[in-house]
Amino acid sequence: MDAKLAKWGNSLALRVPHACARALKWGEGATVKVSVERGRLIVERAAPTYRLTDLLVHMNPKAMRAAFDWGDDGEAGDG
């Protein structure tokens, strides 16, 4: 499948055909890694990056209750 390059500011843009994007499960806004290897342009999905603050945004005492529920607070049995 052929595609054309177009000028985009000081760079060139490559439009990814719909069939290719669908096969790769790529959508608008996807982050890709671009590199050149042995004269070929390689475009692949970038590995996700995470920030600790984003991962912990929903962590609060109520959300974490199950993780720290060690059972009844009553007296220990005879065992």
VMD Tcl script that draws the C-alpha trace (Angstrom):
set ca {
  {0.00 0.00 0.00}
  {1.50 3.35 -1.01}
  {1.16 6.57 0.97}
  {2.30 10.14 0.32}
  {4.25 12.45 2.55}
  {2.91 15.96 3.12}
  {4.57 19.05 4.53}
  {3.56 19.84 8.11}
  {5.37 22.90 9.43}
  {9.09 22.17 9.16}
  {8.47 18.42 9.13}
  {6.90 15.84 6.86}
  {3.73 13.99 7.81}
  {2.85 10.45 6.86}
  {-0.85 9.61 6.92}
  {-1.50 6.09 8.15}
  {-4.18 4.43 6.00}
  {-7.35 3.51 7.89}
  {-6.90 -0.22 7.22}
  {-3.40 -0.16 8.71}
  {-4.50 1.84 11.75}
  {-7.41 -0.53 12.34}
  {-5.17 -3.61 12.01}
  {-2.72 -2.11 14.54}
  {-5.54 -0.89 16.82}
  {-4.17 2.64 16.60}
  {-6.40 5.64 17.14}
  {-6.11 9.39 17.07}
  {-3.75 10.58 19.76}
  {-1.84 7.29 20.03}
  {1.82 7.79 20.85}
  {4.29 6.06 18.56}
  {8.05 5.60 18.55}
  {9.79 6.50 15.29}
  {13.26 5.28 14.38}
  {15.42 4.50 11.36}
  {17.08 1.10 11.07}
  {19.13 0.00 8.07}
  {17.50 2.60 5.81}
  {13.94 1.79 6.92}
  {11.52 3.94 8.85}
  {10.19 2.01 11.84}
  {6.96 3.20 13.48}
  {5.73 1.28 16.51}
  {3.47 1.94 19.47}
  {5.42 3.63 22.23}
  {5.61 1.93 25.60}
  {3.22 3.57 28.04}
  {4.67 5.94 30.59}
  {3.15 6.35 34.02}
  {3.42 9.02 36.69}
  {2.99 7.98 40.29}
  {0.49 10.78 40.93}
  {-1.70 9.50 38.08}
  {-1.57 5.93 39.38}
  {-2.54 6.99 42.89}
  {-5.28 9.48 41.98}
  {-8.11 7.21 43.21}
  {-6.26 5.81 46.22}
  {-7.86 6.96 49.44}
  {-8.79 5.25 52.72}
  {-12.20 4.19 51.42}
  {-10.77 2.71 48.18}
  {-8.00 0.93 50.09}
  {-10.26 -0.54 52.81}
  {-10.29 -4.07 51.35}
  {-6.51 -4.14 51.07}
  {-6.16 -3.51 54.79}
  {-9.17 -5.44 56.12}
  {-7.59 -8.07 58.33}
  {-10.81 -9.20 59.93}
  {-12.63 -8.46 63.18}
  {-10.88 -6.19 65.69}
  {-12.19 -8.27 68.61}
  {-10.24 -10.34 71.14}
  {-8.08 -13.18 69.82}
  {-9.53 -16.67 70.32}
  {-7.93 -19.55 72.21}
  {-6.42 -20.81 68.91}
}
mol new
graphics top color blue
foreach p $ca { graphics top sphere $p radius 0.5 }
foreach p [lrange $ca 0 end-1] q [lrange $ca 1 end] { graphics top cylinder $p $q radius 0.2 }
display resetview
